[in-house]
């Protein structure tokens, strides 16, 4: 086992899709078997930056349950890593407040994702939640509260890790060496486009294929997928290199690639048959996952037990860190 402590998390978005699996979850399963300590959190407090009001916030708990079922079914083992809900370890909010006292506002306003989120929300400054501005501080608290030194991310997320390092470095400079500066653990992940063939797979765009969907729903979703826009008729030769369906065959039907490629470029197979082959491949690939998920879902209270145990284990680490931070700052 490699030395080091991993931290990562996901917002409680409910049932996960293929993009979530290949973008993060499959890598988590791999990391838990490579590193001696992994902390995986349901980032429910982070979700409050976009979910506001009683009705929206009420979605968090059921979404957490569904998402954690997917984690477990994918192979995340609560005996090998710590699974917990962010808000169930309130020390993270204490550290967030303390770090915010030494983090310059200018650092936060320059974060590219903050500017993009504001643009997407279409809001003026009068309506931007304070928590959205301070999002990177809470992210930093998530990681360094557990003295994690590695955070698995894609290349597009490296700026998030850089500001974590700056915030930790500033605290260490002001109060003495306390936190490791988190390192980005770069992971190569395939970009899974949605069924529209254009945008990244996303629930908000309704272009997702969920891991826990049944075979019928999966086939229905795959049949909606956009293929080569220049192929209007079955007799037209296709271009596999621009077809989203073919890109997924590389994952789910690797042993049939030559046959599918040849059939496409010669118009030997049509897009409908091609999609049905992909749906079969996805359903076969996910069959064991779906069976495990059904087994976990059939155990009343199991998910809550896993998360409670994880929160208890995480709290032991978190409280020790807060004691150290108080002592360094002279608050003890």
C-alpha positions in Angstrom: 0.0 0.0 0.0 1.2 3.5 -0.9 1.6 5.9 2.0 -0.6 9.0 1.9 -4.2 10.0 2.6 -6.7 10.6 -0.1 -9.7 12.9 0.1 -12.5 13.3 -2.4 -16.2 14.0 -2.4 -19.4 14.4 -4.5 -22.4 16.5 -4.1 -25.5 14.4 -3.3 -27.1 14.4 -6.7 -29.0 11.1 -6.4 -28.4 8.2 -8.8 -25.1 8.4 -10.7 -24.6 8.1 -14.4 -21.8 6.7 -16.7 -20.0 10.0 -16.6 -19.8 10.0 -12.8 -18.6 6.4 -12.8 -15.8 6.8 -15.3 -15.0 10.4 -14.2 -14.5 9.6 -10.5 -16.1 6.6 -9.0 -14.1 3.9 -10.8 -10.9 5.7 -9.8 -12.0 5.8 -6.1 -12.4 2.0 -6.2 -8.9 1.7 -7.6 -7.4 4.2 -5.0 -8.9 2.4 -2.0 -6.8 -0.6 -2.9 -3.6 1.4 -3.5 -3.5 3.9 -0.5 -3.7 3.0 3.1 -6.3 5.8 3.9 -9.1 7.2 1.8 -11.8 9.6 2.9 -14.9 9.9 0.6 -17.5 12.5 1.5 -21.0 13.3 0.5 -20.7 17.1 0.1 -24.1 18.1 1.4 -23.0 21.6 2.6 -21.5 22.4 -0.7 -24.9 21.5 -2.3 -26.5 24.4 -0.4 -24.8 26.9 -2.7 -27.3 25.9 -5.4 -30.1 24.1 -3.4 -31.9 26.7 -1.3 -35.3 26.6 0.4 -37.0 23.9 2.4 -38.2 21.9 -0.6 -34.9 21.8 -2.4 -32.9 21.1 0.7 -35.3 18.2 1.4 -33.8 16.5 -1.7 -30.4 16.1 -0.1 -31.2 13.1 2.2 -32.8 10.8 -0.4 -30.2 11.8 -3.0 -27.5 10.9 -0.5 -29.0 7.5 0.0 -29.3 6.8 -3.7 -25.7 8.0 -4.4 -24.1 6.0 -1.6 -25.9 2.9 -2.9 -24.1 3.5 -6.2 -20.8 3.9 -4.4 -21.2 0.6 -2.6 -22.4 -1.2 -5.7 -19.4 0.1 -7.6 -17.1 -1.5 -5.1 -16.4 1.2 -2.5 -15.6 -0.8 0.6 -16.5 0.9 3.9 -13.9 -1.4 5.6 -11.1 -0.1 3.5 -12.1 3.6 3.5 -14.1 6.2 5.4 -17.5 7.1 3.9 -19.4 9.9 5.5 -21.6 12.9 5.1 -19.8 16.3 5.2 -22.2 17.9 7.6 -22.1 14.9 10.0 -18.6 16.1 11.0 -19.3 19.7 12.0 -15.6 20.4 12.7 -15.3 21.1 9.0 -17.5 24.2 9.5 -15.3 25.3 12.3 -12.2 25.0 10.2 -13.9 26.7 7.3 -14.6 29.7 9.5 -11.1 29.9 10.8 -9.5 29.6 7.4 -11.8 32.3 6.0 -10.2 34.7 8.5 -6.9 34.5 6.7 -7.9 33.9 3.1 -7.8 37.1 0.9 -11.0 37.9 -0.9 -9.1 38.5 -4.1 -8.0 34.9 -4.3 -11.6 33.7 -4.2 -12.9 36.2 -6.8 -10.2 35.1 -9.3 -11.2 31.4 -9.2 -12.4 30.6 -12.8 -15.1 28.3 -11.7 -16.6 31.1 -9.5 -16.9 33.4 -12.5 -18.4 30.6 -14.6 -21.0 29.7 -11.9 -22.0 33.3 -11.6 -22.5 33.5 -15.3 -24.6 30.3 -15.4 -26.7 31.6 -12.5 -27.3 34.9 -14.3 -27.1 36.7 -11.0 -25.8 40.1 -10.0 -23.6 40.5 -7.0 -26.5 41.4 -4.8 -27.8 37.8 -5.1 -24.6 35.8 -5.0 -24.6 33.7 -1.8 -21.6 34.2 0.5 -21.1 30.5 0.5 -20.5 30.5 -3.3 -17.8 33.1 -3.0 -16.2 31.1 -0.1 -16.6 27.7 -1.8 -12.8 27.1 -2.2 -12.3 27.7 1.5 -14.8 25.0 2.5 -13.2 22.7 -0.1 -9.8 23.3 1.5 -11.3 22.7 5.0 -12.7 19.4 3.7 -9.3 18.2 2.6 -6.9 19.5 5.2 -9.2 18.8 8.2 -8.2 15.1 7.7 -4.6 16.0 6.8 -5.1 14.5 3.3 -2.2 15.1 1.1 -3.6 13.9 -2.2 -6.8 14.8 -4.1 -7.8 12.9 -7.2 -8.7 15.3 -10.0 -8.7 15.7 -13.7 -6.5 18.4 -15.3 -9.3 20.9 -15.5 -9.6 20.9 -11.7 -5.9 21.6 -10.9 -6.7 25.3 -10.2 -8.9 24.1 -7.3 -6.0 22.3 -5.8 -3.7 25.3 -6.3 -5.9 27.5 -4.2 -6.1 24.8 -1.5 -2.3 24.8 -1.4 -2.2 28.6 -1.1 -4.8 28.7 1.7 -3.0 25.9 3.6 0.4 27.6 3.0 -0.9 30.9 4.3 -2.2 29.3 7.5 1.1 27.5 8.0 3.0 30.8 7.5 0.8 32.7 10.0 0.5 30.1 12.7 3.2 27.5 12.2 3.5 24.3 10.3 0.1 22.5 10.6 -1.2 21.2 7.3 0.2 19.4 4.4 -0.2 21.2 1.1 -2.5 18.9 -0.9 -1.2 17.5 -4.1 -3.3 17.0 -7.2 -3.4 13.3 -8.0 -4.0 13.5 -11.7 -6.2 10.9 -13.2 -6.8 10.1 -16.8 -10.5 9.6 -17.4 -12.5 9.3 -20.6 -14.8 12.2 -21.3 -18.3 10.7 -21.5 -20.5 12.7 -23.7 -24.2 12.7 -23.1 -26.9 11.1 -25.3 -27.0 14.4 -27.3 -23.4 13.7 -28.5 -22.3 17.3 -27.7 -22.3 18.1 -24.0 -20.7 16.2 -21.1 -23.2 13.8 -19.6 -25.2 15.6 -17.0 -28.5 15.3 -15.2 -29.3 18.9 -15.7 -29.2 18.4 -19.4 -31.2 15.2 -19.2 -28.6 13.5 -21.5 -27.5 10.9 -18.9 -27.5 7.1 -18.7 -27.8 6.1 -15.1 -25.9 3.2 -13.6 -28.9 2.0 -11.7 -31.4 2.2 -14.6 -32.9 -1.1 -15.6 -32.1 -2.7 -19.0 -35.3 -1.3 -20.6 -34.6 2.3 -19.5 -31.0 2.0 -20.6 -32.0 0.8 -24.1 -34.5 3.6 -24.4 -31.9 6.2 -23.5 -29.3 4.7 -25.9 -31.8 4.7 -28.7 -32.1 8.5 -28.3 -28.4 8.9 -28.8 -27.1 11.2 -31.6 -24.9 9.5 -34.1 -23.1 10.7 -37.2 -25.2 13.7 -38.3 -24.2 13.2 -42.0 -25.6 9.7 -42.0 -29.2 10.3 -43.0 -30.1 6.8 -44.3 -29.1 3.3 -43.5 -27.4 3.0 -46.9 -25.2 6.0 -46.2 -21.6 5.0 -45.0 -20.9 6.3 -41.5 -18.0 7.9 -39.8 -17.2 6.1 -36.6 -14.6 8.7 -35.6 -17.3 11.3 -35.1 -19.9 9.1 -33.6 -20.6 9.2 -29.9 -22.1 5.7 -30.0 -18.9 4.3 -31.4 -16.8 6.1 -28.7 -18.8 4.2 -26.1 -18.4 0.9 -27.9 -14.7 1.3 -27.1 -15.6 0.9 -23.4 -18.5 -1.5 -23.5 -17.9 -3.6 -26.6 -14.1 -3.6 -27.1 -14.1 -7.1 -28.6 -16.5 -6.0 -31.4 -14.8 -2.8 -32.4 -13.5 -4.0 -35.8 -16.8 -5.6 -36.7 -18.7 -2.4 -35.8 -16.3 -0.1 -37.5 -16.4 -2.1 -40.7 -20.2 -2.4 -40.6 -20.5 1.4 -40.1 -18.1 2.6 -42.9 -19.6 0.2 -45.4 -23.2 0.8 -44.4 -23.4 -2.9 -43.5 -25.2 -2.0 -40.2 -27.6 0.8 -39.5 -27.6 3.2 -36.5 -30.6 1.5 -34.9 -28.9 -1.9 -34.8 -25.6 -0.2 -33.7 -27.4 1.4 -30.7 -29.0 -1.8 -29.7 -25.6 -3.5 -29.7 -24.3 -0.7 -27.5 -27.3 -1.0 -25.1 -26.6 -4.7 -24.8 -23.0 -4.0 -24.0 -23.8 -1.4 -21.3 -26.4 -3.7 -19.7 -24.0 -6.6 -19.7 -21.2 -4.4 -18.2 -23.5 -3.1 -15.4 -25.3 -6.4 -14.6 -23.2 -7.2 -11.6 -23.3 -3.6 -10.4 -27.1 -3.6 -10.6 -27.4 -6.9 -8.7 -25.1 -5.7 -5.9 -27.1 -2.5 -5.7 -30.4 -4.4 -5.3 -28.8 -6.5 -2.5 -27.6 -3.4 -0.6 -30.9 -1.6 -1.1 -32.7 -4.6 0.4 -30.9 -4.1 3.7 -33.0 -1.6 5.7 -30.8 1.0 7.4 -27.5 -0.3 5.9 -26.6 2.9 4.2 -27.3 4.9 7.3 -25.1 2.5 9.4 -22.2 2.8 6.9 -22.4 6.6 7.0 -22.7 6.8 10.8 -19.7 4.6 11.2 -17.8 6.7 8.7 -18.7 9.9 10.5 -17.6 8.5 13.8 -14.2 7.5 12.3 -13.8 10.8 10.5 -14.7 12.8 13.7 -11.8 11.2 15.6 -9.4 12.7 13.1 -11.2 16.0 12.7 -11.3 16.7 16.5 -7.6 16.1 16.8 -7.0 18.6 13.9 -9.2 21.2 15.5 -7.4 20.9 18.9 -4.1 21.4 17.1 -5.5 24.4 15.1 -6.9 26.0 18.3 -3.5 25.6 20.0 -1.6 27.0 17.1 -3.9 30.1 16.9 -3.9 30.6 20.7 -7.6 29.9 20.9 -7.3 26.8 23.2 
